[in-house]
Amino acid sequence: MNLQPLEDRIVVRPGESEETTASGLVIPDTAKEKPQTGDVLAVGPG
């Protein structure tokens, strides 16, 4: 898939997030923060 953002926008794929703790407890999506890391896929010309 080839994306070309406009102006000064970027396209980011969110990073994988852990769904279990080290002790094996499952963390539901509603109880955890959204991922703040990711990979930049494309950058606009602006």
Backbone torsions as a table, in degrees:
resi	resn	phi	psi	omega
1	MET	NA	125.7	-177.3
2	ASN	-108.1	111.2	-179.9
3	LEU	-108.9	137.2	175.7
4	GLN	-126.4	100.1	-179.4
5	PRO	-68.1	154.7	179.2
6	LEU	-96.3	155.3	176.0
7	GLU	55.0	-128.1	-176.8
8	ASP	-105.6	32.6	-179.3
9	ARG	-89.2	160.7	174.8
10	ILE	-131.9	159.7	175.8
11	VAL	-114.3	123.9	-176.8
12	VAL	-125.2	134.7	172.6
13	ARG	-95.7	119.5	-179.5
14	PRO	-58.8	143.9	178.7
15	GLY	-73.2	160.1	177.6
16	GLU	-68.5	141.4	178.2
17	SER	-117.2	148.7	178.7
18	GLU	-71.8	135.8	178.7
19	GLU	-106.9	-6.6	176.1
20	THR	-133.0	153.8	177.0
21	THR	-85.1	174.8	179.2
22	ALA	-62.8	-28.9	179.8
23	SER	-86.4	-2.7	175.8
24	GLY	100.3	3.2	178.7
25	LEU	-75.0	136.8	179.1
26	VAL	-86.6	131.8	179.8
27	ILE	-104.6	115.5	178.8
28	PRO	-70.7	157.0	-179.2
29	ASP	-59.4	-31.2	-177.5
30	THR	-75.4	-18.0	-176.0
31	ALA	-99.6	-5.3	-177.2
32	LYS	-120.1	160.5	177.8
33	GLU	-75.4	155.2	177.7
34	LYS	-73.0	152.8	-178.3
35	PRO	-62.7	141.0	-179.9
36	GLN	-112.0	10.7	178.7
37	THR	-122.2	161.0	178.7
38	GLY	-179.9	-179.9	179.7
39	ASP	-109.2	131.8	176.8
40	VAL	-78.0	122.2	-178.4
41	LEU	-96.2	-34.7	-178.3
42	ALA	-155.8	151.3	179.7
43	VAL	-129.0	135.6	179.4
44	GLY	-73.3	166.4	-176.8
45	PRO	-74.7	-13.0	-175.5
46	GLY	-83.6	NA	NA
